[in-house]
Amino acid sequence: MPLLNVKLIEGVFSHAQKQEMIRKLTDTMVSIEGENMRPVTWVVIEEVKSGEWGIGGNPLTTSDVQALAAGQS
């Protein structure tokens, strides 16, 4: 029974985008393991508070990720 745990910074992705992630990640696992695994493939999305996620010693905020996605550094 696969469990995929996805961690995201809060406020970056909409509800619809998170639902799409769940569908697509499930489809990806099923393409590897077979259709019989679909009913037992779990996807959990956890949101981390803005500023409580860091890379290279630097905290990232929701606005930092949104700027990155927009192509701004």
NORGIDA-V592347 format. One record per pair of residues at least 24 apart in sequence whose C-alpha atoms are under 10 Angstrom apart, sorted by the first residue. I is the first residue (numbers start at 1). J is the second residue. D is the distance in whole Angstrom. If there is no record, write none. Layout:
i;j;d
I;J;D
I;J;D
This chain:
i;j;d
1;37;7
1;38;9
1;39;9
1;40;5
1;41;6
1;42;8
2;26;9
2;29;8
2;30;10
2;33;10
2;37;8
2;38;9
2;40;7
2;41;5
2;42;6
2;43;8
3;29;10
3;40;9
3;41;6
3;42;5
3;43;6
3;44;7
4;29;9
4;41;8
4;42;6
4;43;5
4;44;6
4;45;8
5;42;8
5;43;6
5;44;5
5;45;6
5;46;7
6;43;8
6;44;6
6;45;5
6;46;6
6;47;8
7;44;8
7;45;6
7;46;5
7;47;6
7;48;7
7;53;10
8;45;7
8;46;6
8;47;5
8;48;6
8;49;9
8;50;10
8;53;9
8;62;10
9;46;8
9;47;5
9;48;5
9;49;6
9;50;6
9;51;8
9;52;8
9;53;7
9;60;8
9;61;7
9;62;6
9;63;10
9;65;8
10;46;9
10;47;5
10;48;6
10;49;6
10;50;6
10;51;10
10;52;10
10;61;9
10;62;7
11;47;8
11;48;9
11;49;9
11;50;8
11;61;9
11;62;6
11;63;9
11;65;10
11;66;9
12;47;9
12;50;9
12;61;9
12;62;6
12;63;8
12;64;10
12;65;7
12;66;7
12;69;9
13;47;10
13;62;10
13;66;9
18;44;10
18;45;8
19;45;9
21;45;9
